[in-house]
Amino acid sequence: MVQARRMGGRAARKALRAAPLAEDEKPITPGLESGMFKPLSDNDIEKVNTAVFNVLESIGLSQAIPSCIELVTNAGGSYDADNDRLFFPRSMVEDTIANANRNVVLYGQDPKHDLEITGSRTYFGTAGAAVHVVDVDTREYKESTLADLYNIARIVDQMEHIHFFQRPLVCRDLTDPLEMDFNTCYAAISGTSKHVGTSWVLKEHLDLSLKMLHEVAGSEQKWRDRPFVSCSNCFVVPPMRFAEDACDVLETAVRGGMPVLLLAAGQAGATSPAALAGAVVQEVAEVLAGLVYVNLIVPQHPAIFGTWPFVSDLRTGAMSGGSGEQAVLMAACGQMGRYYDLPTGIAAGMTDAKLPDAQSGYEKAYTDLLAGHSGANLIYESAGMHGSLLGCCYESYVIDNDMLGAINRTIRGIEVNDETLSVDAIRDVCIGGPSHFLGHDQTINLMQREYIYPEVGDRTSPKEWKEQGSTTILERAKAKVEEIVTGYYPQHISAEIDARIREIGPVKLPLESMNRA
């Protein structure tokens, strides 16, 4: 009799789990408030801030293009032509910070994927410039292709806890830079209706892509109302130098109504100071210079404070994206973004492991966890990357989706109120009750709303696991990838619009690979 009740309760719980929940009833939703991890004390932050203004006022940046020099000097900055240094007075930078856009929305093609980048709302997404894709069967790193990019976009489109898609790889089968930039944007927006981020080498490439984006949006004005692609822009070459072509692209993006990720990515001990505090100072200074630049082009343009200092293994000079130093460094940058109250993006999840293995798991977990709790709004590169960003892996996007779901649950934390304190539930169970909470109304009501469950992670008993085939998480992820790649073809861009896009630019993704033939 007791066994029957237990089995019946278990069946009821399984049925409850199978029933879909409304978005606002799920245990985690995109954009949870974070900011609990603070590697910098309040005094530390003030010291960093003072050093940042010192750097901008007394060292400045070199190699600014003429339009940038004109904008900054007309607004109160100064330029030393003999030494080619552009200086940013503290008052100018403080005014920019005070008046910057703090209510940025990164739109999806589908409004359900819109991201409100305000306060300390936190979202996880992809990014990277991998030149290889990991083949988990052969353990080979194969050159990444346009088809890989489209496939990964489709996978991410199905991953609930990966909230946005920034291109994670370089299409090595496209050698012409225009074709690569145009097709990267095309494959990304075709593979997912989530917000997309990508980059362009030259302004002319962005101009052509904007024509495509206007077509998808329905008109230029509709694009400007809901820009669903952002420009990841490395406008500086650390240390403290502007990048000419990237600045041209930046100006084109801003004037074209495209949100920009102002990206400064020095490598500690190589292109930024080995001292972690110094690395933070340099990247913050570089990005604030970019923020001034953008706001002089178009005041209050949507811009992401993208401080991405990377870490070197100082024994070899190689990048160590999965290190503890990397984790705390990025979290400190997230904390600085919250100090300025700016829309902030940092990077995490950049494991040095070459495969989705134990090293990959622990390096991604602590770097993503600390980044997620830092108060940063956007955590880039949080899924799929391997080999210190040299490779990405289809299966890792599926595995890492489980991890990000759990990390989001830690960000949500514990709600404490009269109901959750559970005094009445304890009374029900302990006084005249069954002495357990398994069938209690509170348990049934909360099992889906309070708890999150993995998709490919295993929680069965050893006996059940053996009966189900003794599969590994990688095998289960491979099955999920196969299901998506062979059976899921997004159609949010109609065949008619797709045909017009193919008249605008050199699309290289065959129609048959998109199930349109």
N, C-alpha and C positions, 0 to 999 in steps of 0.2 A: 504493500500500500504506500509506504513511504517512497519506495523507488518509483512508483507510478507518478506520484506528485512531483518528484524531482525531474523526471523525464518530461512531464507535461510543462513544468516551468521552463525547462531548457528550450523546448519547442516554441513556447510563447516568446521567449527572449530572441530566438532566431528569427521568428516572424517579425518581431518589432524591428530588428536590425535591418531586415529586408525592405521595410516600408520607407519610402523617401521622406526626408525631412524638409520642411521649408527652410530657405536660406538663413533666416534670422533665428532658427531654432538649432542650427548645427553647433557642435561644441567649439568650433573655431571658424572664424570668418576672416577674409582678407582685411588688412588694415587694423589689426589689434594694436593697442597702445603699449609702447615699450619704454625702456629707459632706466631699468633697474641696475644695470651693470655700469659702474663709473670708475674706470681705471685712473682717471685724473681727479684729484681733489679740487675744491673750489679755488684754492690758492694756486694750484698747478695751472688751472685754466686761465686765470688772470696773468700768470707769468707767460704762458704760451701766447696769449692775446697781445701782450705788450711786445713780445719779441716779433710777432707777425707784423705789427705796425712799424717797428724799427726796420725790419727787412724791406718792407715796401717803400718806406720813406728814404732810406739811406743806401740801399743796394739796388732796388728796382729791377726791371726786366730789360733784356736786350732783344734786338732783332724784331722789334715791332714794325708792322707794315705802316706805310704812310697814313692810311685812313685811321688806324688805331692811334697813332701819335697825335693826329689832328684832333680826334675826339677827346683824348685825355688832356691834352694841353689846353684846349679851349674850355675845359671844365675845371681847370685849376691845377692840373698836374704839371710836371716839368720834364724837359728832355735835354739830356747832355749829348749833343751830337758828336763831340770829340770821342767820347767813350761809348756811344750808342747805348745809353741807359735811359729808360723811361721810369719816372718816379711817381708814386701815388701817395699824396698827402693823407694823413690820418683822417682829417675831416672829410675828405672826399669818400674814403672807404666807409667811414661810419655812416655818412648820409646814404650811401648806396645800400648798406645793410638795413638801415632803418626803413627805407622805402621799397625794398625788394618785394616781389610777389610771394606771398606766403600761403596762397590758396590755389596751388597748382593742382590741376586734374590731368592725369595721363589717361587719355581716352582709349578704349578699345573700339574695334569696328562694331562689336556687339556691346551695347551699353552695360550689360551685366558684368563686363570686365573692366569698367572704369575704376581708376585708382585715385582716391583723394589723398594728395600728398600734403597733409596738414599736420601740425603738431608733431607727435611722435608715433603716428600711425606707421606700421611696418609691413612691408611686402617683400616677398622673395621672388627672384627671377634668375634668368640665365644671362650669360655674356661670355666674351672671350674671343680670341683670334686663333684658335687651334688650327694647326696645319695637318693634323692627322685625326683619324677616327680609329678607336680601339676595336679590334676584332677579338672578342673574348674567347672564341674557339681556338684560333691559331696563335693568340697572344702577339699578334703583329700590329704595328702602327701603320695604317694605310693612309695615303694622301686623301684629304677630305675633298668632297665634291659638292656641286650644286644639288644633286639628288640627296646627298646626306643632309644638307641644310633643310630642304623641304621635308624630309622624313622626320627630322628632329623637331621641326616646327609642329608637325602633326602630332607627334608624341606629347610635346608640351601642351598642346591644345587640350589634351585629354587628362592632364595632370592637375588635380584640384588645388594642390598646395604650391604650385609654381604659378605665380600670379601674372608675370609678364615675360615676354620673349625678346631678349636682345641677342642678336646673331652671335652664335658661339664659335663659329669656324670661318676659315677662309676657303673659298671655292677654288681649289688648286687646279681644277680642270679648265678654268677660265683665265687666260693669260692677258687679255686686253683689260686694262683697268676700268674703262667705261662699262664694258660688258659685265665685269665682276661687280661693280657697285650697283648697277641697275638690277641685275639678276638677284643679287643678295637681298635687296629690298623686295623685289617681286616674290621670290620664294618664301620669304618670311611672312608677308601679308597674305599670301595665298594659303599658307599652311596653318595659320592660326588667326582667330578673331580677337585675341588678346592684344594689349598694347605691344608695339614692336619698337625696338631700338636698333639702329644700325649706323654705319659711318660711310663717308664718301672721301675720296682722295682729292678731287678737284671740284670747284664750284659748278662747272659745266655738267658734271655727273649728277649733282644734286638738282640742278635746274631741270634735267630730263626726268629725274625721278619724281619731282614735284608735279610734272604734267601727268604722270601715271597716278599719283595720289589724288589729284583733283578729279580724275576720271572715276576712280573708285568711290570717292566721297560724293560725287554727283555734280560738283562745281568747285571752283576755287573758294568761294565764300563758305560753302558747306565744309570744306577742308579746314578753313581757318576757324570755323565754329567748333569743330571737333577734330583736331589733329591727332591721328591715331598712330603716328610714327614720330619718334624723337631722334635727334642727331647726337650720337656719341662723338664728342669732339676733343681730340688731344691738341688743344690750342697752344700748349707749351711743350717745350723739350727741356726737361729738367737737366741741370739746375737753372731756373729763372731766365729762360729764353722763350720768346714766342716762336711758333711754327708758322711760316708764311702761308703755305697752301691751306693749312688747317684754319687759319684766321679768315681767309677768303671764304671757305666753306661755312665757318661760323656766322659771318655776316650774312651770307645768303640764306642760311637756315632761319636766322632771327627775322630777317625781312620777309621771309616766306611763311612766317607763322608757325614754324616748327619748334617745339620744345627742345632745349639743348641740355645735354649732360656735359658740364664743364669738367673735363677729366685731366687731372694731374697725377702722373704715375711714376714718381721717382723710385729708385731702388736703393734702399738703405745700404750705405757702405760703398755705393757705386755712383749713382746720380743724385743721391740725397745723403745727408749725414748718417753715419752709422749709429749715432745716438738716437734712440727712438723719439725722444722729445724734439730733437732737431729735425727729424724727418717729418714730424707733425707740423712744426713751424713752417718748413719750406712748402709743403703741399697746401697748407691753409693759405699762405701768402700768395702762391700761384693762382689758386682758385678764386680768391677774393679779387685779384687783379682782373681775372676773366669776368667776374660778376660785374665789376665796374664797367668794363668794356661792353658787355651785353646791354647793360642798362643805359649806357650812353647811346647805343644804336636805337633801341626801343625800350623806353622806361617800363619797368615791371613785366618784362618778357619772362615767360616761364623758363626757369633755369634751375638745374640740379647742382648742388654743391658737391662735386665729385672728387673728394680727396681719396686717392687710391695709392698710398705709399706701399711699396712692396719690400720684401726682406730678402737679403742675400745670405747664403751660407758662407760666412767670411773665410772659411777654410779653402773654398774653391771658387767663390764668386757666383756660383749658380743660385738661381732663385729658389727660395724655400717657402712656397706658398702655403704649406700645411703646418708651418712651425707655430709654436706658442707665441713667439715674438710677433708673427704676422697677425695672430688673433687679437692680441692686446693692442697692437698698433692701429688696426682698422677700427676697433671699438673706441679708441681714443678719438679718432677722427669723427666717428658718429657722435660722440659726446660733444665735440667742438661744434658740429652742425646744430645740435640742440641749443648750445650756448648762444649761437647767433640767431636761433629760431629760423633757419633756412631749410628749404627742401633739400634733403641730404641723401646721397647715395654712396655706399662703400661696397667693397668686394670681400667675399668670404667663400669657403668651400673649395679652395684651390689646392687640392691635395697634390702631394708630390708622388703618391703611389701611381703605378702604371696601369693597374687593373682595379676593378671594384672588389677589393679585398679588405682584410682587417685594418690595415694601415689607412686605406681610403676612408673606411668608416669612422675611425677615431679622429682623423685629421679634419674631415668635413664636419663632424659633429661639433667639436669644440670651437672651430672657427665660425661656423654658422650660428651656433648658440650664442657666443659672446657678441657677435655682430647684431643678432636679432634682439638682444637685450640692451644694446647701446643707445637706443633712441633714434637710430638712423631710419629713414623712411624706406629706402630701397636697398636691398641686399643683392648685388649683382654676382654672377658667377657661382651662385649658391648650389647649383646642381649640374651634374654631368661631366665636369672637367677632371682631367687627369694629367700626370706628368708635368706638373708645374705649368699648366695651361697649354702644353704642346699638343694634347690630345683630348678628345671627348668621346663619350661612350653612350650608345643608345640605351643600353640596359641601366646605366647609372642614373639616367633621368627618372626612370621608374622607381629604382631603389631609393634615390634621394628624395623623391616625392613623399615617401613614407617618413623619412627622417624629418623633412620640413614640416609635415603635419604635426609630429610630436613636438618639435621645437616651438611651433606656433602655440601648442597647448601650454607649454611652460610660460610663454609670454602672456597668455590670458591670465594665468595665475589662479588664485582661489578666491571666490566670492564669499564673503562672510556676512550673513544676515540671519534674521530669525528663522527662516525656513532652512537654510543650509546648516545652521548649528544643530539641527536635527533632534532637539530635545523630545519632541512629540514622537518621532520615529523610534527613538531609543525606548521611550516609554511603551509604545505599542509592542515592540519585540520582547522587551524584558518582563513586562507584567502581563501574564496570560497569553503571551505570544509564542512563536515557534523557536525563540532563541537564536534566530538568524534573520538576515535581511534579504535573502535571495528572492523571495516573492513579494516583498513589501512594495506598496504603491510607489513610494519614493524611488526605490531601486529601478522599477520598470520605467518610471517617468524620466529618470536621469541617465539611463544607460546609453542613450544616443545623444542627449543634449549636453552631457557633462564629460563624456569619455570619447576618445578618438581611437580608431582601430586601424592597424596597418592593412594595406592592400596585398603586398607580397611578403611582408614579414611573417614569420611563423610563430604562433603561440599554442600550437597543439601539444599534447603530451607526447613523449617519445613513442608510445605505442601507436597513437593515431598517426603521427608523422611517418612511421614505418609503413603503416597500412595504406597511406596515401602516396607512397612511392619514394619516401626518403629524399625528397627534392631539396636542393639548396635555394637560397634566395635568388641567386643568379639564374638558375634554371627557371624559376617562376617569373622573373623579370623578362627573360628571353621569350617566354610564351606570351607575355603581355605585349611586348614589342612586336612580335609577329602578328598578333591580332590587330594591332593598330596599323602597322605599315601595309598589311595586305588587305585591310578591310575598311579603313577610315579615310575618306577623301572629303575634306571640307569643301562646301559649295557656297560659302558666304559671298564670294565674288562670282557673279553670274557669268555664264558662257559668253553673253553678249559683251559685257564689260571686258572680260579677258581677251576677246578678239580685238577690241579697240586698243587695249594695252599693247598687244603684239604689233600693232601698227605704229605705236608711239616709239618703242624702243626694241632693242635686240634681245627678245626673250629666248633663252636657250633651254628652258625646261619643256620637254615634249608634252604634248597634250595627253598622250596615252599614259604617261607616268602620273598624270593627275586624274585619271579615270574620266577624261573628257572626250576621248577619241570616239 
